[in-house]
Amino acid sequence: VLDPYQVAAIGWGPEDSRFQEAERILKKNNPNYGVSDDWFKGMEGLNRRFVPYNGGLGAKQLQWFREQLTAARDAGDRVIVLSHVLLHPSRREDVSD
């Protein structure tokens, strides 16, 4: 089972490396993070995903996932992935304010 909030600004304390990684990603990709309560100000398209209530897979999970998908492809198997959150940013509806 994959945890789509393994790297996240929610659910972990500020001293936790998973929170710190999420914060690094947010600060790099959203100039509003930590500065404004309006996380979407000036954010367009796929960049709108960089907000504190989203999360991501960690490096070990991503590597495991890739290995599983590669093994399935090589075996000619089909894969169905179910998740509470979208796993690919281009597979979402455009969100309006």
C-alpha atoms as one frame of an Amber mdcrd trajectory, in Angstrom:
protein
   0.000   0.000   0.000   1.361   3.396  -0.994   0.980   6.415   1.266   0.304
   9.511  -0.886   0.899  11.697   2.178   4.255  10.244   3.167   5.846  13.567
   2.216   3.404  16.173   3.492   3.055  19.396   5.450   0.107  17.869   7.309
   0.287  14.958   9.709   3.948  15.400  10.657   5.623  17.773  13.085   8.088
  20.430  11.893  11.013  18.352  13.177  10.031  15.355  11.016  12.027  14.825
   7.809   8.806  14.126   5.857   7.449  17.542   6.832  10.789  19.185   6.060
  10.890  17.644   2.579   7.327  18.805   1.893   8.164  22.299   3.097  11.251
  22.412   0.859   9.110  21.433  -2.159   6.396  23.956  -1.264   8.850  26.835
  -0.788  10.541  25.998  -4.097   7.292  25.802  -6.089   4.852  28.181  -4.379
   6.021  31.727  -3.586   2.931  32.181  -1.377   3.786  29.369   1.037   4.678
  30.785   4.431   4.067  34.336   3.193   0.357  34.534   2.447  -2.824  32.702
   3.393  -3.786  32.780  -0.300  -1.772  29.793  -1.517  -3.249  30.073  -5.024
  -2.378  33.729  -5.688  -0.680  33.891  -9.080  -0.569  30.093  -9.326  -1.767
  28.628 -12.613  -2.182  25.221 -14.210  -0.276  22.324 -12.702   1.539  24.640
 -10.278  -1.708  24.915  -8.317  -0.954  21.484  -6.845   1.794  22.892  -4.624
  -0.324  23.695  -1.564   0.105  22.540   2.057  -2.850  20.162   2.103  -1.451
  17.995  -0.718   1.165  15.317  -0.240   3.428  13.028  -2.176   5.132   9.677
  -2.320   8.566   9.387  -0.763  11.643   8.319  -2.740  11.562   4.698  -1.493
   7.870   4.372  -2.309   8.385   5.799  -5.799  11.243   3.417  -6.469   9.190
   0.424  -5.267   6.212   1.570  -7.370   8.349   1.949 -10.489   9.856  -1.501
  -9.941   6.407  -3.061  -9.604   5.146  -1.334 -12.747   8.254  -2.346 -14.690
   7.945  -5.976 -13.554   4.275  -6.020 -14.531   5.030  -4.527 -17.946   7.841
  -7.028 -18.541   5.520  -9.900 -17.569   2.783  -8.595 -19.867   0.491  -7.968
 -16.899  -2.010  -5.162 -16.621  -2.031  -2.947 -13.554  -4.876  -1.097 -11.897
  -3.880   1.591  -9.424  -6.469   2.926  -6.983  -5.782   5.908  -4.794  -7.611
   8.414  -2.658  -5.578  11.144  -4.368  -4.480  11.678  -7.959  -1.083  10.187
  -8.671  -0.370  12.094 -11.871  -0.783  15.869 -11.998  -2.170  15.981 -15.528
  -5.033  13.674 -14.504  -7.090  16.242 -12.670  -9.871  18.668 -13.371  -8.842
  22.300 -13.463  -9.741  23.831 -10.124 -11.170  27.321  -9.938 -11.060  29.614
  -6.908
